[in-house]
Amino acid sequence: MVGIGVPICVQCGTRSNPCRCKVVGPTLGFVAFAAAAVVEWPVGALVYCFRHTKGRKIMGHPASVIYPSVTNAIPI
């Protein structure tokens, strides 16, 4: 039987909690990143054809804004 795995992201060495490891925040950050990327990357590619700088900003938004915001919002 083959199942679909859920990616689990672990970030160790942080000082945001006593354990110094985060699992929930980075994992939810990755899920939010993937959901935003599904929408924003095709739109960014289309915009890139006409306005290069704006298209790059749109395509970089999930990695530069969404993932860090969600990851840092959850301290565990």
DSSP file (Angstrom, degrees, kcal/mol; ACC not computed):
  #  RESIDUE AA STRUCTURE BP1 BP2  ACC     N-H-->O    O-->H-N    N-H-->O    O-->H-N    TCO  KAPPA ALPHA  PHI   PSI    X-CA   Y-CA   Z-CA
    1    1 A M              0   0    0      0, 0.0     2,-0.5     0, 0.0     0, 0.0   0.000 360.0 360.0 360.0 131.4    0.0    0.0    0.0
    2    2 A V        -     0   0    0      2,-0.0     2,-0.3     0, 0.0     0, 0.0  -0.931 360.0-174.7-111.0 128.7    1.4    3.4   -1.0
    3    3 A G        -     0   0    0     -2,-0.5     2,-0.6     0, 0.0     0, 0.0  -0.735  31.1-104.2-117.5 167.8    0.2    6.5    0.9
    4    4 A I        -     0   0    0     -2,-0.3     2,-0.2     1,-0.0    -2,-0.0  -0.823  38.9-141.4 -92.6 122.5    0.8   10.1    0.6
    5    5 A G        -     0   0    0     -2,-0.6    -1,-0.0     1,-0.0     0, 0.0  -0.513   4.2-132.9 -84.9 151.9    3.2   11.4    3.1
    6    6 A V        -     0   0    0     -2,-0.2     2,-0.2     2,-0.0    -1,-0.0  -0.903  27.3-120.3-101.0 126.1    3.0   14.7    4.9
    7    7 A P        -     0   0    0      0, 0.0     2,-0.6     0, 0.0    24,-0.1  -0.479  24.8-159.8 -68.6 132.4    6.2   16.6    5.0
    8    8 A I        -     0   0    0     -2,-0.2     2,-0.4    22,-0.0    16,-0.1  -0.963   4.4-160.8-114.8 120.7    7.4   17.3    8.5
    9    9 A C        -     0   0    0     -2,-0.6    18,-0.4    14,-0.4     2,-0.4  -0.851   4.2-166.7-104.0 134.5    9.9   20.2    8.9
   10   10 A V        -     0   0    0     -2,-0.4     2,-0.5    16,-0.1    13,-0.2  -0.977   5.5-170.7-123.0 133.2   12.1   20.5   11.9
   11   11 A Q  E     -A   22   0A   0     11,-2.7    11,-2.6    -2,-0.4     3,-0.3  -0.957  12.0-174.7-124.8 110.7   14.1   23.6   12.8
   12   12 A C  E     +A   21   0A   0     -2,-0.5     9,-0.2     9,-0.2     8,-0.1  -0.724  57.5  45.7-106.1 155.7   16.6   23.1   15.7
   13   13 A G  S    S+     0   0    0      7,-2.6     8,-0.2     1,-0.3    -1,-0.2   0.549  74.5 136.4  93.7   9.1   18.7   25.7   17.4
   14   14 A T        -     0   0    0      6,-1.1    -1,-0.3    -3,-0.3     3,-0.2  -0.509  48.2-149.9 -85.4 159.1   16.0   28.3   17.8
   15   15 A R  S    S+     0   0    0     -2,-0.2    -1,-0.1     1,-0.1     6,-0.0   0.132  72.7  98.9-111.4  18.4   15.6   30.3   21.1
   16   16 A S  S    S+     0   0    0      1,-0.1    -1,-0.1    59,-0.1     3,-0.0   0.602  90.9  21.6 -84.6  -9.8   11.9   30.8   20.7
   17   17 A N  S >  S-     0   0    0     -3,-0.2     3,-1.0     1,-0.0    -1,-0.1  -0.967  84.5-105.9-148.7 164.2   11.0   27.9   23.1
   18   18 A P  T 3  S+     0   0    0      0, 0.0    -1,-0.0     0, 0.0    -2,-0.0   0.793 116.8  55.8 -64.4 -28.3   12.7   26.0   25.9
   19   19 A C  T 3  S-     0   0    0      2,-0.2    -6,-0.2     1,-0.1     3,-0.1   0.712  95.9-141.3 -76.0 -19.4   13.2   22.9   23.7
   20   20 A R    <   +     0   0    0     -3,-1.0    -7,-2.6     1,-0.2    -6,-1.1   0.682  69.4  99.1  62.4  21.2   15.1   24.9   21.1
   21   21 A C  E     -A   12   0A   0     -9,-0.2     2,-0.4    -8,-0.2    -9,-0.2  -0.997  55.4-160.4-133.6 141.8   13.3   22.9   18.3
   22   22 A K  E     +A   11   0A   0    -11,-2.6   -11,-2.7    -2,-0.4    54,-0.1  -0.978  24.2 152.2-122.0 134.3   10.3   23.8   16.2
   23   23 A V  S  > S+     0   0    0     53,-2.4     4,-1.6    -2,-0.4   -14,-0.4   0.649  72.2  48.3-122.7 -47.6    8.2   21.3   14.4
   24   24 A V  H  > S+     0   0    0     52,-1.1     4,-2.7     2,-0.2     5,-0.3   0.928 110.3  50.2 -67.6 -47.5    4.6   22.7   14.1
   25   25 A G  H  > S+     0   0    0      1,-0.2     4,-2.4     2,-0.2    -1,-0.2   0.945 113.6  42.4 -60.1 -53.3    5.6   26.2   12.8
   26   26 A P  H  > S+     0   0    0      0, 0.0     4,-2.0     0, 0.0    -1,-0.2   0.866 114.9  51.7 -63.6 -34.0    7.9   25.1   10.0
   27   27 A T  H  X S+     0   0    0     -4,-1.6     4,-1.9   -18,-0.4    -2,-0.2   0.940 113.7  42.4 -68.1 -45.8    5.5   22.4    8.9
   28   28 A L  H  X S+     0   0    0     -4,-2.7     4,-2.5     1,-0.2    -1,-0.2   0.844 112.0  56.9 -67.5 -32.1    2.5   24.7    8.7
   29   29 A G  H  X S+     0   0    0     -4,-2.4     4,-2.4    -5,-0.3    -2,-0.2   0.894 106.6  48.7 -62.7 -40.1    4.8   27.3    7.1
   30   30 A F  H  X S+     0   0    0     -4,-2.0     4,-2.7     2,-0.2    -2,-0.2   0.905 110.8  49.8 -66.2 -41.7    5.6   24.8    4.4
   31   31 A V  H  X S+     0   0    0     -4,-1.9     4,-2.3     2,-0.2    -2,-0.2   0.922 113.4  45.9 -63.5 -43.7    1.9   23.9    3.8
   32   32 A A  H  X S+     0   0    0     -4,-2.5     4,-2.4     2,-0.2     5,-0.2   0.890 112.0  52.6 -65.1 -39.1    1.1   27.6    3.6
   33   33 A F  H  X S+     0   0    0     -4,-2.4     4,-2.5     2,-0.2    -2,-0.2   0.929 110.5  46.9 -60.3 -46.6    4.0   28.2    1.2
   34   34 A A  H  X S+     0   0    0     -4,-2.7     4,-1.8     2,-0.2    -2,-0.2   0.903 112.5  49.4 -64.7 -41.3    2.9   25.4   -1.1
   35   35 A A  H  X S+     0   0    0     -4,-2.3     4,-0.9     1,-0.2    -1,-0.2   0.914 114.6  44.4 -65.1 -42.2   -0.7   26.6   -1.1
   36   36 A A  H  X S+     0   0    0     -4,-2.4     4,-3.2     1,-0.2     3,-0.4   0.876 110.5  55.3 -69.1 -36.4    0.4   30.2   -2.0
   37   37 A A  H  X S+     0   0    0     -4,-2.5     4,-2.0     1,-0.2    -1,-0.2   0.854  98.8  61.2 -66.4 -34.2    2.9   29.0   -4.6
   38   38 A V  H  < S+     0   0    0     -4,-1.8    -1,-0.2     1,-0.2    -2,-0.2   0.863 117.9  30.2 -59.8 -35.0    0.2   27.1   -6.5
   39   39 A V  H  X S+     0   0    0     -4,-0.9     4,-1.2    -3,-0.4    -2,-0.2   0.889 123.3  44.4 -89.1 -45.5   -1.6   30.3   -7.0
   40   40 A E  H  X S+     0   0    0     -4,-3.2     4,-2.9     1,-0.2     5,-0.2   0.807 103.2  60.4 -79.8 -30.7    1.2   32.9   -7.1
   41   41 A W  H  X S+     0   0    0     -4,-2.0     4,-2.3    -5,-0.3    -1,-0.2   0.935 107.7  43.6 -67.4 -45.1    3.8   31.2   -9.4
   42   42 A P  H  > S+     0   0    0      0, 0.0     4,-2.0     0, 0.0    -1,-0.2   0.915 117.2  47.6 -64.2 -38.9    1.6   30.9  -12.5
   43   43 A V  H  X S+     0   0    0     -4,-1.2     4,-2.5     1,-0.2    -2,-0.2   0.928 112.5  49.3 -64.5 -43.6    0.3   34.5  -12.0
   44   44 A G  H  X S+     0   0    0     -4,-2.9     4,-2.4     1,-0.2    -1,-0.2   0.869 108.6  53.0 -62.9 -37.5    3.9   35.7  -11.5
   45   45 A A  H  X S+     0   0    0     -4,-2.3     4,-0.9     2,-0.2    -1,-0.2   0.896 110.8  47.2 -65.1 -39.6    5.0   33.9  -14.6
   46   46 A L  H >< S+     0   0    0     -4,-2.0     3,-0.6     1,-0.2     4,-0.5   0.926 114.3  45.9 -66.7 -44.8    2.3   35.6  -16.6
   47   47 A V  H >X S+     0   0    0     -4,-2.5     4,-3.3     1,-0.2     3,-1.4   0.855 103.9  64.9 -65.8 -34.6    3.1   39.0  -15.2
   48   48 A Y  H 3< S+     0   0    0     -4,-2.4    -1,-0.2     1,-0.3    -2,-0.2   0.811  90.5  65.5 -59.2 -31.1    6.8   38.4  -15.8
   49   49 A C  T << S+     0   0    0     -4,-0.9    -1,-0.3    -3,-0.6    -2,-0.2   0.814 119.0  22.0 -60.9 -29.3    6.2   38.3  -19.5
   50   50 A F  T <4 S+     0   0    0     -3,-1.4     2,-0.4    -4,-0.5    -2,-0.2   0.776 136.3  26.3-108.3 -37.7    5.3   42.0  -19.4
   51   51 A R     X  -     0   0    0     -4,-3.3     4,-2.4     1,-0.1    -1,-0.2  -0.869  64.1-170.1-134.2  98.6    6.9   43.4  -16.2
   52   52 A H  H  > S+     0   0    0     -2,-0.4     4,-2.2     1,-0.2     5,-0.2   0.899  83.6  46.3 -59.1 -49.0   10.0   41.5  -15.1
   53   53 A T  H  > S+     0   0    0      1,-0.2     4,-2.0     2,-0.2    -1,-0.2   0.921 114.4  47.1 -64.0 -44.8   10.5   43.0  -11.7
   54   54 A K  H  > S+     0   0    0      1,-0.2     4,-2.2     2,-0.2    -1,-0.2   0.899 111.3  52.3 -64.3 -41.0    6.9   42.8  -10.6
   55   55 A G  H  X S+     0   0    0     -4,-2.4     4,-2.4    -8,-0.3    -1,-0.2   0.891 108.8  50.3 -62.6 -40.0    6.7   39.1  -11.8
   56   56 A R  H  X S+     0   0    0     -4,-2.2     4,-1.8     2,-0.2    -1,-0.2   0.895 109.7  50.6 -65.2 -39.7    9.8   38.2   -9.8
   57   57 A K  H  X S+     0   0    0     -4,-2.0     4,-0.9     2,-0.2    -2,-0.2   0.905 111.1  48.7 -63.8 -41.1    8.3   39.8   -6.7
   58   58 A I  H >< S+     0   0    0     -4,-2.2     3,-0.6     1,-0.2    -2,-0.2   0.922 113.0  46.8 -65.2 -43.7    5.1   37.9   -7.1
   59   59 A M  H 3< S+     0   0    0     -4,-2.4     4,-0.3     1,-0.2    -1,-0.2   0.798 114.3  48.1 -70.1 -27.0    6.9   34.6   -7.6
   60   60 A G  H 3X S+     0   0    0     -4,-1.8     4,-2.5     1,-0.2     5,-0.3   0.577  87.0  90.6 -86.8 -10.3    9.1   35.3   -4.6
   61   61 A H  H <X>S+     0   0    0     -4,-0.9     4,-2.4    -3,-0.6     5,-1.5   0.881  82.4  52.4 -57.2 -45.3    6.3   36.2   -2.3
   62   62 A P  I  4>S+     0   0    0      0, 0.0     5,-2.5     0, 0.0    -1,-0.2   0.905 117.2  39.0 -60.3 -38.8    5.6   32.7   -0.9
   63   63 A A  I  45S+     0   0    0     -4,-0.3    -2,-0.2    -3,-0.3    -3,-0.1   0.844 123.4  38.4 -79.5 -34.1    9.3   32.2    0.1
   64   64 A S  I  <5S+     0   0    0     -4,-2.5    -3,-0.2     3,-0.1    -1,-0.2   0.716 134.6  10.9 -92.6 -20.8   10.0   35.7    1.3
   65   65 A V  I  X5S+     0   0    0     -4,-2.4     4,-1.8    -5,-0.3     5,-0.2   0.735 123.3  46.7-122.0 -53.1    6.8   36.6    3.1
   66   66 A I  I  ><S+     0   0    0     -5,-1.5     4,-2.3     2,-0.2     5,-0.3   0.961 113.2  44.9 -64.3 -56.0    4.4   33.6    3.6
   67   67 A Y  H  ><S+     0   0    0     -5,-2.5     4,-2.5     1,-0.2     5,-0.2   0.929 116.8  43.7 -60.3 -49.5    6.8   31.0    4.9
   68   68 A P  H  > S+     0   0    0      0, 0.0     4,-2.4     0, 0.0    -1,-0.2   0.887 113.0  53.2 -64.2 -35.8    8.7   33.2    7.4
   69   69 A S  H  X S+     0   0    0     -4,-1.8     4,-1.1     2,-0.2    -2,-0.2   0.936 114.7  39.4 -64.2 -46.3    5.5   34.8    8.7
   70   70 A V  H  X S+     0   0    0     -4,-2.3     4,-0.9    -5,-0.2    -1,-0.2   0.915 116.3  51.0 -70.9 -42.8    3.8   31.5    9.5
   71   71 A T  H >< S+     0   0    0     -4,-2.5     3,-0.5    -5,-0.3    -2,-0.2   0.912 113.8  43.5 -61.9 -43.7    6.9   29.9   10.8
   72   72 A N  H 3< S+     0   0    0     -4,-2.4    -1,-0.2    -5,-0.2    -2,-0.2   0.700 105.1  64.0 -77.3 -18.5    7.7   32.7   13.2
   73   73 A A  H 3< S+     0   0    0     -4,-1.1    -1,-0.2    -5,-0.2    -2,-0.2   0.764  98.7  58.0 -75.3 -24.1    4.1   33.1   14.4
   74   74 A I    <<  -     0   0    0     -4,-0.9   -49,-0.2    -3,-0.5    -1,-0.2  -0.925  68.4-164.5-112.0 113.2    4.1   29.6   15.9
   75   75 A P              0   0    0      0, 0.0    -1,-0.1     0, 0.0   -59,-0.1   0.498 360.0 360.0 -80.1  -1.7    6.8   29.1   18.6
   76   76 A I              0   0    0    -54,-0.1   -53,-2.4   -56,-0.1   -52,-1.1   0.438 360.0 360.0-112.2 360.0    6.7   25.3   18.8
